[in-house]
């Protein structure tokens, strides 16, 4: 018994026990990391397989030809605003600006400023938003990439080239490339991917 007692309390025995405990802890940590990694890989694989088999769930909206409105920022001073040529094309006589309206849009450059002059009536000084009203399809801007949108055709995301006639910070005004009833995909998927349409679809 005395020999066993001396062995247990010896430095060599303590070193062996500490090393054994350390190895057990390291082994347990490695096992847990391996188990978690294996589970994560299995979940990723299952999600990818489900997406490939039945399609990824996507947010969609139904295209409808209608009258819509875009909003163009306009800084007015003494019922006059100066804009670039690209912005001048978006503005129309009679378009609403705040509590007033646009009465003229110059088609010639103002030589002093190098800008186009927009004259308004009944508009207070400051930053306003001119309304641009037109008939067509109005799609969330983020759904348009390089003049294409994705539409769902027989459960597959299909690329469709569109003509974007104008846009504001949130919406693209499309004049061709869409038809009434088309299901426009708003989620991030690739052309050719299988998709599942979510049940609550609005209109654009």
C-alpha positions as CSV (number, residue, x, y, z in Angstrom):
1,X,0.0,0.0,0.0
2,X,2.8,2.3,0.8
3,X,4.4,1.7,-2.6
4,X,1.1,2.4,-4.3
5,X,0.7,5.6,-2.2
6,X,4.2,6.7,-3.2
7,X,3.6,6.0,-6.9
8,X,0.3,8.0,-6.9
9,X,2.0,11.0,-5.3
10,X,5.1,10.8,-7.5
11,X,5.8,13.6,-10.1
12,X,6.0,11.0,-12.9
13,X,2.6,9.7,-12.2
14,X,1.1,13.2,-12.0
15,X,2.7,14.1,-15.3
16,X,1.2,10.9,-16.9
17,X,-2.2,11.7,-15.5
18,X,-2.1,15.4,-16.7
19,X,-1.0,14.2,-20.2
20,X,-3.7,11.6,-20.3
21,X,-6.4,14.2,-19.3
22,X,-5.0,16.7,-21.9
23,X,-5.2,14.0,-24.6
24,X,-8.8,13.1,-23.6
25,X,-9.8,16.8,-23.8
26,X,-8.2,17.3,-27.1
27,X,-9.8,14.1,-28.4
28,X,-13.2,15.3,-27.2
29,X,-12.8,18.7,-28.8
30,X,-11.8,17.1,-32.1
31,X,-14.8,14.8,-32.0
32,X,-17.2,17.6,-31.3
33,X,-15.8,19.8,-34.1
34,X,-16.0,16.8,-36.5
35,X,-19.6,16.0,-35.5
36,X,-20.7,19.6,-36.0
37,X,-18.9,19.9,-39.3
38,X,-20.5,16.6,-40.5
39,X,-24.0,17.8,-39.5
40,X,-23.5,21.2,-41.2
41,X,-22.3,19.5,-44.4
42,X,-25.3,17.1,-44.3
43,X,-27.7,20.1,-43.9
44,X,-26.0,22.0,-46.7
45,X,-26.1,19.0,-48.9
46,X,-29.8,18.3,-48.1
47,X,-30.7,22.0,-48.8
48,X,-28.9,21.9,-52.1
49,X,-30.4,18.6,-53.1
50,X,-33.9,19.9,-52.2
51,X,-33.3,23.1,-54.2
52,X,-32.1,21.1,-57.2
53,X,-35.0,18.6,-57.0
54,X,-38.0,20.8,-56.2
55,X,-36.7,24.3,-56.6
56,X,-35.6,27.1,-54.3
57,X,-38.5,29.1,-52.7
58,X,-38.6,32.6,-54.2
59,X,-40.5,35.9,-53.7
60,X,-42.4,36.9,-56.8
61,X,-44.8,39.5,-58.1
62,X,-47.3,39.4,-61.0
63,X,-46.7,41.8,-63.9
64,X,-49.7,43.9,-64.9
65,X,-49.8,46.7,-67.5
66,X,-51.0,49.8,-65.7
67,X,-50.4,53.5,-65.0
68,X,-47.6,54.1,-62.5
69,X,-45.6,56.9,-61.1
70,X,-41.9,57.6,-60.7
71,X,-40.4,60.3,-58.6
72,X,-37.6,62.6,-59.8
73,X,-35.9,64.9,-57.2
74,X,-36.1,68.5,-58.2
75,X,-34.5,71.5,-56.4
76,X,-36.7,74.5,-57.0
77,X,-35.7,78.2,-56.5
78,X,-38.2,80.9,-57.5
79,X,-40.2,78.4,-59.5
80,X,-37.2,77.4,-61.5
81,X,-34.9,74.3,-61.5
82,X,-31.8,73.3,-63.5
83,X,-31.4,69.7,-64.5
84,X,-29.2,67.6,-66.9
85,X,-30.4,66.5,-70.3
86,X,-31.1,62.9,-69.1
87,X,-33.2,64.2,-66.3
88,X,-35.0,66.7,-68.5
89,X,-36.3,63.9,-70.6
90,X,-38.1,62.4,-67.6
91,X,-40.1,65.6,-66.9
92,X,-43.3,66.6,-68.5
93,X,-45.4,69.7,-68.7
94,X,-48.3,69.3,-66.2
95,X,-46.3,67.0,-64.0
96,X,-46.9,67.5,-60.3
97,X,-44.2,69.0,-58.1
98,X,-45.1,69.3,-54.4
99,X,-48.3,71.5,-54.3
100,X,-47.6,72.9,-57.8
101,X,-46.8,71.7,-61.3
102,X,-44.3,71.9,-64.2
103,X,-45.2,74.5,-66.8
104,X,-42.2,74.1,-69.2
105,X,-39.1,72.0,-69.8
106,X,-36.4,73.6,-71.9
107,X,-35.1,71.6,-74.8
108,X,-32.1,73.9,-75.2
109,X,-29.1,74.3,-72.9
110,X,-29.0,77.4,-70.7
111,X,-25.7,79.0,-71.8
112,X,-24.9,80.4,-68.4
113,X,-25.3,77.1,-66.4
114,X,-24.9,74.5,-69.1
115,X,-28.2,72.9,-67.8
116,X,-31.8,72.6,-68.9
117,X,-34.3,74.9,-67.3
118,X,-37.5,73.5,-65.7
119,X,-40.1,76.2,-64.9
120,X,-42.8,75.4,-62.3
121,X,-45.9,77.1,-60.9
122,X,-47.0,77.1,-57.3
123,X,-43.9,75.3,-55.9
124,X,-42.2,76.5,-52.8
125,X,-38.4,76.9,-52.8
126,X,-36.5,73.7,-51.7
127,X,-36.2,70.1,-52.7
128,X,-39.3,68.4,-54.1
129,X,-40.1,65.3,-56.1
130,X,-41.6,65.7,-59.6
131,X,-44.0,63.0,-60.5
132,X,-43.6,61.1,-63.8
133,X,-46.7,59.2,-64.8
134,X,-46.8,56.7,-67.6
135,X,-48.4,53.4,-68.7
136,X,-46.3,50.2,-68.6
137,X,-44.8,47.8,-66.1
138,X,-43.3,49.1,-62.8
139,X,-40.8,46.7,-61.3
140,X,-38.7,47.0,-58.1
141,X,-35.4,48.3,-59.3
142,X,-33.4,45.5,-57.6
143,X,-35.2,42.9,-59.8
144,X,-33.6,44.3,-62.9
145,X,-30.0,43.3,-63.7
146,X,-28.3,44.5,-66.9
147,X,-31.6,45.2,-68.6
148,X,-32.9,41.7,-67.8
149,X,-35.4,40.3,-65.3
150,X,-36.1,36.7,-64.2
151,X,-39.5,35.3,-64.8
152,X,-40.9,31.9,-63.6
153,X,-41.7,29.7,-66.5
154,X,-42.9,26.1,-65.7
155,X,-41.1,26.3,-62.4
156,X,-37.8,27.5,-63.9
157,X,-36.2,30.9,-63.6
158,X,-35.9,32.3,-67.1
159,X,-34.0,35.4,-68.2
160,X,-36.1,38.0,-70.1
161,X,-34.5,41.1,-71.8
162,X,-36.5,44.2,-71.0
163,X,-36.5,47.9,-72.0
164,X,-36.1,50.2,-69.0
165,X,-37.5,53.6,-70.2
166,X,-36.9,55.3,-66.9
167,X,-36.3,54.7,-63.2
168,X,-36.1,56.3,-59.8
169,X,-34.4,55.2,-56.6
170,X,-36.8,52.3,-56.1
171,X,-38.6,51.5,-59.3
172,X,-37.9,50.7,-63.0
173,X,-40.4,51.6,-65.7
174,X,-40.4,48.9,-68.3
175,X,-42.0,49.5,-71.7
176,X,-41.2,46.1,-73.4
177,X,-40.1,42.6,-72.6
178,X,-42.9,41.8,-70.1
179,X,-46.4,40.6,-70.6
180,X,-49.4,40.9,-68.2
181,X,-49.5,37.8,-66.0
182,X,-45.7,37.2,-66.1
183,X,-44.4,36.1,-62.7
184,X,-41.4,38.3,-62.0
185,X,-38.9,36.7,-59.5
186,X,-37.6,39.1,-56.8
187,X,-35.3,36.7,-55.0
188,X,-31.7,36.1,-55.9
189,X,-31.5,33.0,-58.1
190,X,-29.8,32.2,-61.5
191,X,-31.4,31.7,-64.9
192,X,-32.1,28.0,-65.3
193,X,-32.7,27.3,-61.5
194,X,-35.8,25.4,-60.5
195,X,-38.0,27.6,-58.3
196,X,-40.9,27.3,-55.9
197,X,-43.3,30.2,-56.0
198,X,-44.5,31.6,-52.7
199,X,-48.3,31.8,-52.5
200,X,-48.8,35.5,-51.8
201,X,-48.1,37.3,-55.1
202,X,-48.8,41.0,-55.5
203,X,-49.1,42.9,-58.8
204,X,-46.7,45.4,-60.4
